[in-house]
Amino acid sequence: MATTNAMAAMATLLLRLPLLIMRAVYATFSFYLLTPRRIKKIMERQGVRGPEPWFLVGNLSDVSSFVAESTSKDMESIRHDIVDRLLPHYVLWTKQYGKRFIYWNGVEPRLCLTEIDLIKELLSKYSTQTGKSWLQQQGSKHFIGRGLLMTNGDDGIHQHHIIAPAFTGDKLKSYSGFMVECTNQTLQSLQKDIDSGRTEIEIGGYMSRLTSDIISRTEFGTSYKKGKQIFDLLTVLQHRCAQTSWRLFLPGGQFFPTKCNREIKILKMEVESLLMEIIESRKDCAEHQWKCTYGDDLLSMLLNEMTARTKSSYGPSAQVVMDECKTFFFAGHDTVALLLTWTVMLLATNWSWQDKVRAEVTRVCKGKNPSVDHLPKLRLLNMVINESLRLYPPASLLPRTAFEDIELGDLHVPKGLSIWIPVLAIHHSEELWGKDVDEFNPERFASNPFSSGKFMPFAMGPRDCVGQSFAMMEAKIILAMLVSRFSFTISDSYRHAPVTVLTIKPKHGVQIRLKPLNPCENC
């Protein structure tokens, strides 16, 4: 009987196999050819054009060659007019095709959108109808998986609601102690280096290690040392995924048995194995000690949510928990480290503002470590950080893909079209910010530009960055403690060369000269 059933099942599969193959072939043909052509015609009828794409690779080779040429040399001086350098294709195609143009990221059509009213409508009104494209999700699936950055629709809104409580109110305040403790350790390390005779410090490395320590402690609590192992592996995995992004533009390319693809899978398994060890350890501890919670860090909050909603289809799975941990390790470390590095560079080259910030910290904190209650009073420091985020936004690009046809102002956006919001270009728009747009001028943030929509370092709308309050608190605490202990100037060896590797980074690091302050100097 069993044999008969097996044979019948095999016969059914063989009969359906040609149909399945035909469907797969059509889906591939549609994805790589029919859909892009349909979108191209729809946009051309609306007067939106762009450079002609090459088959499969689109305009990627053009973008790569433009950027390689513009970033091949360091900038001759420390200037902040970096749009031509980092987005040369945007500058060229805007001149050729106007404010609205379409270009091709492989087979993915992207509409450049810089009109603030339309951007606000897109991010506020169509938060569930737009999101990350298949190509974007595939490019990061081994790195951060389906964490908050890569979820769409109702799933994304739900995960946002689960995570948001970890970055508000008393929960946010509870992280400040870790931030102060880790910063003190870093400042002591800097002092030792100076005492040993070092005359120059590459501050980016210190900021990277510091933010890694902080996110390890706030995310994993007592397991932070193992968390740092995860961070090291994720850093390597991030670079491997970036190196193999080209394979996504070839049908089945992600399955090629290349050495790099094998390394990616091994690294992913190592990261998730370490995460599962931490998760299982928390579960065992809670069970043996008869606790109803797993602790008070970010991982614990996710595990509590997973346990409370085990029977619900909306409860996070163990895989989702791991993906969220990886997401916040990346987002909570890399972007804040860069924000701090660029802000130190700006203060090291603008001594008057460094003195103003130091005087404010001294007046508000009165020689003590900054507390949560002090932070709202550090108005000048907040202005400096915002100006740093404007000039050097960690994420220079904000992509959204339409999952259905939408009407955006006078524009019909067809399903499948990605919308490319060049945050860097908007932050450096003379039309929006005035003639001094490329100058460091924190005074422009004496008022609130967030409401206008022209300032979007953390995106906007229902899917804005859930960790922005955490990031700003961390940046304020670290910078307040740094300026109260040291004065600093830019080193003669510093070479200004911003480059984009997912985020905007200083190509050669940021070298500064530190001078310890005596207590009386900081009164």
N, C-alpha and C positions, 0 to 999 in steps of 0.2 A: 504493500500500500504506500509506504513511504517513498519507495523507489518510483512508483507511478506518479506520485505528487511532484517529486523532484524533476522528473522528466517533463511533466506538464509545465512546470514553472520555467524550465530551461527553454522549452519550445516557445512559450509566450514571450520570453526575453528576446529570443532570436528573431521572432516576428516583429517585435517593437524596436529592435536595434536600428534598422535603417531609418525609422522615423526619428529616433533620438539623435542619430548622427546628422540627419537633415536639419533638425532644429538647432543643433549646436553650430553647424556650418552657417545657417542663416543668421543666428544671433551674432556670431563673429563677424560675418559680412556686414550686418547692419551696424554693429558697434564701430568697426573700422572704416566704413565707407558710406553707407546709406544715411545714417544719422548726421554725421558731419556735413555731408552735402546738403541735406535738408535744412540744417541750421544756417549754413552759409547763404543759401538762397533767401531765406526769410529775413536775415539781417541786411542783405544787399538791397532788398525791396524797401527797407526803411532808411537807406542811405548810409548804412554802417559797413565800412569796408576795412581792409587791412592788407598786409603783405601776403602774397600767395604762399600757401603751405606746400611743403614737400610731403610725399606719401609716407605715412607712418610717423615720421619725425616732426612734421609740421614746421614750425619756425625755430625749433630748439637750437639748430646749428647756428642760425643767425644770432640768436640771443647769446649763445655761448661765446661766439667769436667777438661780438661787440663788447661783452663784459670782460673777456680776457684781455682785449686791447686796452680798454679804459682803466683797468686795474693793474696793468703790467708794470706801471711805475708808481712810486710813492708820490704823494702830493708835495709840492715845493715848499709849502708853509702850512701852518695849522689853520685851515679854513674849514667852514662847515657847509659849503655849497657842494654837496656830495651826490646830488641826484644825477648829474651828468656821468659821474663815476660809477655809481651802482645800478642805475636804471637807464643806460644809454639807449636801449631799444625803445623805452617809453618816450624819451625825449625826441628821438628821430621819428617815430611813428605818429606822435602827436602833431608834429609839424607837417607830416605828409597827409594824414587822414583826419585830423581834427581831434577834439576832446574824446569823442567816442570812436574807438576802433576795435577791430577784432583780430586776434592773433591766435596761433595754434601751439598748444603745449602737447606735442605729439599729435594724437588724434582728438585731443580735447580742445574744443573752441573756447576761447576766453575773451570776454568783452571787457575792455578797460572802462572803468567808471570812476569819474572824479567829481561828479556833480553832487554836492552835499545833500540837497533835498532828496534826491533819488536814493542816495546811500542810506539816509536815515529811514526812509520808507522801506527799503529792502530789509534792513537789519531789525526793524521794529515790527513791521506788518507781516513779513514773510519768513519769520524765524523757523517755522516748522515745514514750510514748503521749499526751503533751500537748505543746503548744508555741504558736506564734504563729498566730492565725487568718488567714483569707483577707483580711479587712478590714485587719488590722494590716499584713500583708505588702504589700497594694496601696497602703496609705497611705504606705509608706516606700520603695517599689520604685525611685522616681526619685532618692531621697535616699541611702540606703545599700544598696539592692538586696537581694541574698541573702547578705549578710555574716553573720557569726557570730550577731548579735543576732536575725536573722530566719530562720534555718534550723531545721528540725524533724527529729525522728526520728534515724535512723542518720547522715544527712548532717550534722546538727548535732553529734552526738557525734564524728564523724570530723574535722570542721573544728576542733572544740575541741582534739582531740589534735594537730592540725597546728600550731595557734597556741600552745598551752600552753608548749612549750619556749622560746619567745621571752621568757617572763616568769618564768623560774626560774633558779636557780643563777648560774653565771658570766655568762650572758647578761644577766641582770637587773643584776648588778654593773657590767657594762660601760657601762650607761646613766648611772650616777651622775655620771661626769665631765661629760657634756652638761648634766645637771641643775644641777650646781654652776656651770658656766660661764655658762649662761643666767641663773641667779639672780643671779650677781655683776653681770652687765650690767644687770639690772632694778634692783638695789639702787643701782648707780651712777647710773642715771637718776633714781631717787627722790631721791638726794642732790643732784643738779643742780637738780631742781625746788625743793627746800627752799632751796638756796643762792641761787636766783633770787628768793626772796621768797614763794613759795607757802606759805600757812599751812594749807591743807587739801588732802587727796589723796582722790580716789575710787579706792579700792584695787581694786575689782572689775575695772576696765579694765586695770590693771597685771597682775593675776593671769591675766586672759584672754590677754593678749599673751604672758606668760611661758610658760604651759602650751602655747600654740600653737607657740612657738619650740621647746620641748622635744619635743613630739610630732613636729614637722617634722624635727628632727634625728635622733631615734631611729627614726622610720619611714622617712625618705628619705635619711638620711646627708648626703652632699655635695650632694644635690639639694634641700636643705631650703628654699631660696629659692623654687623652683618649687612646693614643697609648701605654702608659705604662700599662694601664689596659689590653690591648690586649696582651702585652708581658707576663704579669703574667698568663693569661689564657693559652697562648701558651706553657709556661713552664710546666704547669700541663698536658696539652694535649700531649706534647712530651713524658712525662714519662708514661702516660696511653697507648699510642700507642706502646711504647717499651715493656710494660708488656704483651700486648696481641698479640705480633708478632707471637707466636706459632700457633695461630688459622689459619694463612694463609696456613699452610701445611696440613690442613684437608679440604676435599671438602665441600664448603659452610660454613667453619668455621667463616668467617667474618660476617655471618648473625646470629650467635648464640645469643639468647636473654640473654646474661650474664649481670651482674651488670656493669662490666667494659666497655662493648660495649655500654651500655646505657649512661654511663657517658661520653664516647668519643663523642657520637652524641650530647649530651646536651652542652658540652664544645665547640664543633665545631659551633653549632648554636649561642652560645653567642659571640664567636669571630667574626663570620660573621655578626651578628646583629650590633655590634659596628663598624665594618668596613663600613657597609652600611650607618650607621648614619653619619659617617665622609664624605663618598662619596656624599650622598644626600645633606649634608650641603654645600659642595663645589659647587655642581651644583646650589643650590638655590642662593648662594652668587654671583656666576658668572652671573646668569640670572638677578637678581635684580639690580646689579651694572653695567649691560651691558658690562661685561668684555668678552674678547675673549679667555682668559685663566683662569685656576683654581688656579694659584699660581706658585711657583718656587721650590717646593719640589718634591721628587720622586713620590708621589701619584699624584700630579698635572700633571706631565709629562705623566703618564699612562692614566689619564683621558683625557688629550688633545689628546693623540693618539687614544683613544677610540672614542672620538667625531669626529675627523678628518676622521676616517675610518669606520664610522657607516654602510655605505652601502657596505663595502668591507668584503669579507669572511676572510680577514687576520687581520681585526681589532680586538683588544682584547675585550672580553666581560666583563661584570661586575664581573663575577666569576673569570675570568683570572686575572683581576686587584686585586681582593681580595687575590687570591693565590700568586701573585707576592709580595704583601705586607707581607704576612705571611712568604714567603720564605726569603725575605731580612731582616725581623726581626730576624729570626733564624740565617741565615748565617752571617748577619752583626753584630750580638751581640755575640753569643756564641764563634765563632771561634776567633774573635779579643780579647775578654776577656781572653781566654786561652793563646793566643799568648803573651799578656801583662803579665799575671801571671807567665808563664814559663820564660819569659825574665827577669822579676824582680828576680825570684829565681836564675837564672844564674848569674846575676850581683851581687846579694847579697852574692854569694859564690865565686865570682871572682873579688876581690876588685880592682886589677890593671886595669881591663877593665872598671870597673865602673868609676875609676878616669880618664881614657883616654877619655871616652865618655863625662864625665862632663866637662873636659877641652875643648873638641871640641865644645860642646854646648855653653860654655862661650865665646869662641873665635868667633864663628859664629854669635850667637844671641846678644852678647854684653849686657846681662842683660834684654833684651826684650823678650816678648813672641815669640815663633817660628812662622814664617810666611811661606807661600808656597814658597817664594823665598829662605828662609834659608834651606829648607829640602834637596835639591840636594847636598848641601855642607856638610851635616852631614854624611860623608862617613863611619866613624867608627861605628856610630850608626846603619847605614844600614847593615854593616857587622855583627854586633851583632844580629840584628833582623833575618837576614837570617840564622845565625848559630842556633838560637833558633828554627826557622822553620824546620831546618834540623833534629835537635835532637828530637824535640817534635812537629811533624807536627799535626795540629788540626785534620785533616782527615788522618787516618793511612791506609785507604783502598780506592782504586779507582776502582769501578766496571763498566764494559761495557758488554752489551749483543749483540750478533750478530743477526741481523734481516734477514740476508740472508747469504748464503755460501760465505766466503771470503778466500783469499789466503794471508797469513801473513808470509813472508819469505818462509821457507821450510815447513810451517805448514798449513794444510787445517783446517779451523775453520768452523764447520757446523752451520747452522741456529739453534738458540735456545741455543747455548753454551754461558755462561757468562765467561768473562775474568776478573780475579781477579789480580789487580796490587797492591802488598803490599808496599805502599809508605814508610812506616816506615822501612821495611827491606832493601829497596833500599837505603834509606838515611843513613843506618847504615852498608852498605856493605864495608868490608875491601878491597875487590877487586876494588871497585870504588873510595874509599876515602882515602885509606892508613891505616897504622897500628894504627894511632891515631884517628880512626873513632869515637870512643866512648868518646873522650875528647872534651871539649869546647874550640874551637880554631877558632875564627872569622877570623883569617888571611887567612884561606882557601878561603874566599870570597873576597880577595883583587883582584882576577881575576873574570871573569864571568862564573860560572858553568851552567847557564841556557841553553846555547847553546848546551852543551853536552847531555842534556836530563836526567842526573842523579839526578837533583834537581827539584822536581815537587810539591811544596806545594800547588800550585794553578792549578794543572793539566797542560795541554799544548794543542796546536792546536786550531782549530776554536771554540771549546767549553770549552776553559779554563775559569777560574773564572773571570766573568765580573767585580766583585767588588774588585779585587786585588789592584788596585791603591788607592781606597778609604781606604782599610784596612791598607796598608803600610803608607799612609799619616796620618791616625788616630794614628797608633802605634808610629810613629816618634814624632808627636806633644805631645802625652801623656808622653812618656818616656823622651823626652827632658825637659819637664816642671817638671817632677818628680825628675830627677837627679839634676836639677838646684836648687831645693828647699830643697831637703833632701839627706842625705847619708843613706845607709841602709845595714844591715847585716842580715844573716839568724839567726833565733831564735834557741835556744837550744831545744825548744819543737817541731821543725819541724821534721816530719817523712816523708821520701821520699817513696812514694807509688803511682806511676802512674797507672791508671786504664783506661780502655776504656769503655765509655758509649756513643756510637756514635762517640764521639771525645775523645782525650786523656786528662784526667783530673787528678789533684792531689787529691788523695782519701781523705786526711785529710786537704786540703787547704794548703796555703803557708804562714807560720807565719814569719814575719820579725820584726826587731827592727829599728825604724826610728829615725834619728837625724836631726832636722832642721838645715839648714845652714845659718849662718850670711852672709850678702852681701859680706863681706871681704873674707870669706872662699871660695866664689865662683868666685873670681876674677882671 
